[in-house]
Every structure is written in structure tokens, then in C-alpha cells.
Amino acid sequence: MEEATRAKDTCPNYFEENLIVASQLQSSRDEVSSLSAQLLKEKDESARLLREILVLDRMKAHFEKERSTVFRDACNLYKRGIIELQLSVFMNEHDNEYNSFTCDGVVHQKTFSEAMHHWCECRHHTVEILKSHKEDKINL
């Protein structure tokens, strides 16, 4: 605008055109400034969103790890429950006495530890599930 006003004395014919061009130039500068400010604001917003995405991604990985751990533990507990159920049935099959049972002339206590030990090693009692899940049996 200042240049257009200075040029009024030297070129009066183009004064109005200079004013229009100066006005357009000023409005384009204002628009560039506004767009730059908006771009910086959007850049900050995208950086914030990226940080949130990274946090959510870490949380997702953590929950997936927890889920796999829970499933693994549930499978182990399920297999262990089957073994303990079969052991209970085995212990109740021997109705010799309330707190003991006899096999091959040897008296064994009716405790889970004693019964598991006998159940795993006795040649008369084959236990199919222990052959397939050896890691689940109680080691005495």
C-alpha cells in the first residue's frame, strides 16, 4: 500500500491498479499467514494423535500378552482339573478303608500326593492322560 501511494505521484494512471494489486498482495499474505498458523496447529494435533496412537498400541500389546497368558494358564488349569478329577475317581475306586488303600499287598494312604505317586508308577493302573500331559502331574 505504501508503494502504491508513493507511485501515485509518478504514475497516476496506474494508481488504482496498484491499489488493487497491493490489496490482493496483502490479502494473500494474510491468507498465507493464516494457513501457516493452521498448518502448525494441525501439525501439533497430528503429533498429539500420534502419541495417543502409540500409547494405545502399547496398551493393546500389553492386553494381548495378558490374554495369551490367561489362556495358557486356563488350559493348564483345565488339564490339571481333568487329572485331579481322574485321581479322585481312582482314590474312590479303592474302598478298602476310609483313609488308605491296598495295591499289590502294599498299603497306601488316601492322600492326593500318595495316590498320585502310586497312580503314576503302578503297573496295574494305566493312566492315559498322564502319558499325554506328563508336565502336569505332581512330582513328588
Phi and psi restraints in degrees (value plus and minus 20) as a CYANA .aco file:
   2 GLU   PHI     -83.6   -43.6
   2 GLU   PSI     -60.5   -20.5
   3 GLU   PHI     -85.9   -45.9
   3 GLU   PSI     -58.4   -18.4
   4 ALA   PHI     -84.7   -44.7
   4 ALA   PSI     -58.7   -18.7
   5 THR   PHI     -88.3   -48.3
   5 THR   PSI     -59.1   -19.1
   6 ARG   PHI     -86.8   -46.8
   6 ARG   PSI     -55.2   -15.2
   7 ALA   PHI     -96.1   -56.1
   7 ALA   PSI     -29.5    10.5
   8 LYS   PHI     -81.3   -41.3
   8 LYS   PSI     -58.6   -18.6
   9 ASP   PHI     -93.0   -53.0
   9 ASP   PSI     -57.1   -17.1
  10 THR   PHI    -104.9   -64.9
  10 THR   PSI     -56.6   -16.6
  11 CYS   PHI    -154.0  -114.0
  11 CYS   PSI      58.8    98.8
  12 PRO   PHI     -87.1   -47.1
  12 PRO   PSI     -44.4    -4.4
  13 ASN   PHI     -87.0   -47.0
  13 ASN   PSI     -52.8   -12.8
  14 TYR   PHI    -121.2   -81.2
  14 TYR   PSI      -9.1    30.9
  15 PHE   PHI     -80.5   -40.5
  15 PHE   PSI     -68.4   -28.4
  16 GLU   PHI     -84.1   -44.1
  16 GLU   PSI     -60.7   -20.7
  17 GLU   PHI     -84.3   -44.3
  17 GLU   PSI     -59.4   -19.4
  18 ASN   PHI     -83.2   -43.2
  18 ASN   PSI     -58.2   -18.2
  19 LEU   PHI     -84.0   -44.0
  19 LEU   PSI     -61.8   -21.8
  20 ILE   PHI     -84.7   -44.7
  20 ILE   PSI     -66.3   -26.3
  21 VAL   PHI     -84.4   -44.4
  21 VAL   PSI     -61.8   -21.8
  22 ALA   PHI     -83.7   -43.7
  22 ALA   PSI     -59.6   -19.6
  23 SER   PHI     -85.3   -45.3
  23 SER   PSI     -63.5   -23.5
  24 GLN   PHI     -83.8   -43.8
  24 GLN   PSI     -60.7   -20.7
  25 LEU   PHI     -82.6   -42.6
  25 LEU   PSI     -63.6   -23.6
  26 GLN   PHI     -85.5   -45.5
  26 GLN   PSI     -61.0   -21.0
  27 SER   PHI     -87.5   -47.5
  27 SER   PSI     -56.6   -16.6
  28 SER   PHI     -88.5   -48.5
  28 SER   PSI     -56.5   -16.5
  29 ARG   PHI     -84.2   -44.2
  29 ARG   PSI     -61.9   -21.9
  30 ASP   PHI     -82.5   -42.5
  30 ASP   PSI     -61.6   -21.6
  31 GLU   PHI     -86.6   -46.6
  31 GLU   PSI     -60.6   -20.6
  32 VAL   PHI     -82.7   -42.7
  32 VAL   PSI     -62.9   -22.9
  33 SER   PHI     -82.7   -42.7
  33 SER   PSI     -63.7   -23.7
  34 SER   PHI     -83.8   -43.8
  34 SER   PSI     -63.6   -23.6
  35 LEU   PHI     -85.9   -45.9
  35 LEU   PSI     -56.1   -16.1
  36 SER   PHI     -84.5   -44.5
  36 SER   PSI     -63.1   -23.1
  37 ALA   PHI     -84.4   -44.4
  37 ALA   PSI     -61.5   -21.5
  38 GLN   PHI     -85.2   -45.2
  38 GLN   PSI     -59.4   -19.4
  39 LEU   PHI     -83.2   -43.2
  39 LEU   PSI     -63.4   -23.4
  40 LEU   PHI     -83.4   -43.4
  40 LEU   PSI     -60.5   -20.5
  41 LYS   PHI     -83.6   -43.6
  41 LYS   PSI     -65.3   -25.3
  42 GLU   PHI     -86.9   -46.9
  42 GLU   PSI     -54.1   -14.1
  43 LYS   PHI     -84.8   -44.8
  43 LYS   PSI     -63.4   -23.4
  44 ASP   PHI     -83.0   -43.0
  44 ASP   PSI     -61.6   -21.6
  45 GLU   PHI     -84.2   -44.2
  45 GLU   PSI     -61.8   -21.8
  46 SER   PHI     -87.8   -47.8
  46 SER   PSI     -55.0   -15.0
  47 ALA   PHI     -85.7   -45.7
  47 ALA   PSI     -60.4   -20.4
  48 ARG   PHI     -84.0   -44.0
  48 ARG   PSI     -63.7   -23.7
  49 LEU   PHI     -84.6   -44.6
  49 LEU   PSI     -57.3   -17.3
  50 LEU   PHI     -84.0   -44.0
  50 LEU   PSI     -61.6   -21.6
  51 ARG   PHI     -82.0   -42.0
  51 ARG   PSI     -62.0   -22.0
  52 GLU   PHI     -83.6   -43.6
  52 GLU   PSI     -60.0   -20.0
  53 ILE   PHI     -82.7   -42.7
  53 ILE   PSI     -62.3   -22.3
  54 LEU   PHI     -83.7   -43.7
  54 LEU   PSI     -61.2   -21.2
  55 VAL   PHI     -83.6   -43.6
  55 VAL   PSI     -65.3   -25.3
  56 LEU   PHI     -84.9   -44.9
  56 LEU   PSI     -55.6   -15.6
  57 ASP   PHI     -85.2   -45.2
  57 ASP   PSI     -61.5   -21.5
  58 ARG   PHI     -84.1   -44.1
  58 ARG   PSI     -61.3   -21.3
  59 MET   PHI     -83.4   -43.4
  59 MET   PSI     -60.8   -20.8
  60 LYS   PHI     -81.9   -41.9
  60 LYS   PSI     -65.1   -25.1
  61 ALA   PHI     -81.4   -41.4
  61 ALA   PSI     -60.9   -20.9
  62 HIS   PHI     -83.6   -43.6
  62 HIS   PSI     -65.5   -25.5
  63 PHE   PHI     -86.3   -46.3
  63 PHE   PSI     -56.2   -16.2
  64 GLU   PHI     -84.9   -44.9
  64 GLU   PSI     -58.4   -18.4
  65 LYS   PHI     -86.5   -46.5
  65 LYS   PSI     -63.7   -23.7
  66 GLU   PHI     -80.5   -40.5
  66 GLU   PSI     -62.4   -22.4
  67 ARG   PHI     -82.1   -42.1
  67 ARG   PSI     -66.0   -26.0
  68 SER   PHI     -85.2   -45.2
  68 SER   PSI     -56.3   -16.3
  69 THR   PHI     -84.7   -44.7
  69 THR   PSI     -63.6   -23.6
  70 VAL   PHI     -83.3   -43.3
  70 VAL   PSI     -63.5   -23.5
  71 PHE   PHI     -83.6   -43.6
  71 PHE   PSI     -62.0   -22.0
  72 ARG   PHI     -81.4   -41.4
  72 ARG   PSI     -66.8   -26.8
  73 ASP   PHI     -85.7   -45.7
  73 ASP   PSI     -58.4   -18.4
  74 ALA   PHI     -84.4   -44.4
  74 ALA   PSI     -59.5   -19.5
  75 CYS   PHI     -84.9   -44.9
  75 CYS   PSI     -63.0   -23.0
  76 ASN   PHI     -82.6   -42.6
  76 ASN   PSI     -63.1   -23.1
  77 LEU   PHI     -85.4   -45.4
  77 LEU   PSI     -57.2   -17.2
  78 TYR   PHI     -84.0   -44.0
  78 TYR   PSI     -67.0   -27.0
  79 LYS   PHI     -83.4   -43.4
  79 LYS   PSI     -60.9   -20.9
  80 ARG   PHI     -83.9   -43.9
  80 ARG   PSI     -58.5   -18.5
  81 GLY   PHI     -83.4   -43.4
  81 GLY   PSI     -59.3   -19.3
  82 ILE   PHI     -82.7   -42.7
  82 ILE   PSI     -64.4   -24.4
  83 ILE   PHI     -83.7   -43.7
  83 ILE   PSI     -64.4   -24.4
  84 GLU   PHI     -85.9   -45.9
  84 GLU   PSI     -55.0   -15.0
  85 LEU   PHI     -85.0   -45.0
  85 LEU   PSI     -65.7   -25.7
  86 GLN   PHI     -83.8   -43.8
  86 GLN   PSI     -56.8   -16.8
  87 LEU   PHI     -84.7   -44.7
  87 LEU   PSI     -60.7   -20.7
  88 SER   PHI     -82.4   -42.4
  88 SER   PSI     -62.7   -22.7
  89 VAL   PHI     -82.4   -42.4
  89 VAL   PSI     -64.2   -24.2
  90 PHE   PHI     -78.8   -38.8
  90 PHE   PSI     -65.8   -25.8
  91 MET   PHI     -84.6   -44.6
  91 MET   PSI     -57.3   -17.3
  92 ASN   PHI     -99.3   -59.3
  92 ASN   PSI     -35.0     5.0
  93 GLU   PHI     -89.2   -49.2
  93 GLU   PSI     -48.7    -8.7
  94 HIS   PHI    -113.4   -73.4
  94 HIS   PSI      74.7   114.7
  95 ASP   PHI    -116.9   -76.9
  95 ASP   PSI       8.5    48.5
  96 ASN   PHI     -78.7   -38.7
  96 ASN   PSI     -73.5   -33.5
  97 GLU   PHI    -163.2  -123.2
  97 GLU   PSI     151.1   191.1
  98 TYR   PHI     -87.2   -47.2
  98 TYR   PSI     -61.5   -21.5
  99 ASN   PHI    -137.3   -97.3
  99 ASN   PSI      -7.1    32.9
 100 SER   PHI    -172.9  -132.9
 100 SER   PSI     141.7   181.7
 101 PHE   PHI    -161.7  -121.7
 101 PHE   PSI     138.3   178.3
 102 THR   PHI    -138.7   -98.7
 102 THR   PSI     115.3   155.3
 103 CYS   PHI    -162.0  -122.0
 103 CYS   PSI     106.8   146.8
 104 ASP   PHI      37.9    77.9
 104 ASP   PSI      11.9    51.9
 105 GLY   PHI      59.9    99.9
 105 GLY   PSI     -18.7    21.3
 106 VAL   PHI    -123.6   -83.6
 106 VAL   PSI     112.1   152.1
 107 VAL   PHI    -108.7   -68.7
 107 VAL   PSI     108.9   148.9
 108 HIS   PHI    -139.4   -99.4
 108 HIS   PSI     123.6   163.6
 109 GLN   PHI     -93.0   -53.0
 109 GLN   PSI     127.3   167.3
 110 LYS   PHI    -108.7   -68.7
 110 LYS   PSI      45.1    85.1
 111 THR   PHI    -134.9   -94.9
 111 THR   PSI     137.7   177.7
 112 PHE   PHI     -80.7   -40.7
 112 PHE   PSI     -60.8   -20.8
 113 SER   PHI     -84.6   -44.6
 113 SER   PSI     -68.4   -28.4
 114 GLU   PHI     -85.7   -45.7
 114 GLU   PSI     -63.6   -23.6
 115 ALA   PHI     -85.0   -45.0
 115 ALA   PSI     -60.4   -20.4
 116 MET   PHI     -83.8   -43.8
 116 MET   PSI     -64.4   -24.4
 117 HIS   PHI     -80.4   -40.4
 117 HIS   PSI     -67.6   -27.6
 118 HIS   PHI     -85.5   -45.5
 118 HIS   PSI     -63.9   -23.9
 119 TRP   PHI     -80.1   -40.1
 119 TRP   PSI     -59.1   -19.1
 120 CYS   PHI     -94.0   -54.0
 120 CYS   PSI     -50.4   -10.4
 121 GLU   PHI    -129.6   -89.6
 121 GLU   PSI     -30.3     9.7
 122 CYS   PHI     -94.3   -54.3
 122 CYS   PSI     113.5   153.5
 123 ARG   PHI     -96.3   -56.3
 123 ARG   PSI     -36.1     3.9
 124 HIS   PHI    -104.1   -64.1
 124 HIS   PSI     -41.9    -1.9
 125 HIS   PHI    -134.9   -94.9
 125 HIS   PSI      84.3   124.3
 126 THR   PHI    -111.0   -71.0
 126 THR   PSI     114.7   154.7
 127 VAL   PHI    -142.0  -102.0
 127 VAL   PSI      85.1   125.1
 128 GLU   PHI     -86.8   -46.8
 128 GLU   PSI     -60.3   -20.3
 129 ILE   PHI     -86.3   -46.3
 129 ILE   PSI     -51.2   -11.2
 130 LEU   PHI     -90.5   -50.5
 130 LEU   PSI     -47.5    -7.5
 131 LYS   PHI     -88.9   -48.9
 131 LYS   PSI     -55.6   -15.6
 132 SER   PHI    -108.4   -68.4
 132 SER   PSI     -39.4     0.6
 133 HIS   PHI    -150.3  -110.3
 133 HIS   PSI      38.5    78.5
 134 LYS   PHI     -82.3   -42.3
 134 LYS   PSI     -49.0    -9.0
 135 GLU   PHI     -89.7   -49.7
 135 GLU   PSI     -35.6     4.4
 136 ASP   PHI    -112.2   -72.2
 136 ASP   PSI     -33.9     6.1
 137 LYS   PHI     -94.8   -54.8
 137 LYS   PSI     136.3   176.3
 138 ILE   PHI     -97.4   -57.4
 138 ILE   PSI     104.7   144.7
 139 ASN   PHI    -111.5   -71.5
 139 ASN   PSI     102.7   142.7
